[in-house]
């Protein structure tokens, strides 16, 4: 597989691809769903809730945090995660604009 030449694409295209990556793994989708369901910060029950090993959960949390969709706060010896509502809203706007490009156009075929 070749290298991704992200510099030849616009910032918006790169951002959309990163958001799509967040939803590209069912574990990340499950983590986001769980965080929305509990509507509070979660510190340690994701391993039990999702059913994956701690290192795997940690890697998915890192991806989501790097994208800015979740944020983490240190509480004692653990990090507690929750949805970053400001960034989530921004992601929704960006995705909405992209996914609704077809609303004003007729089908070509």
Buried (B, 14 or more C-beta within 10 A) or exposed (E): EEEEEEEEEEEEEBBBEBBEEBEEEEBBEBBBEBBEEEEEBBBEEBBEBBEBEEEEBBBBBEBBBEBBBBBBEEEEEEBBBBBBEEBBEBBEEBBEEBEEEEEEEEEEE
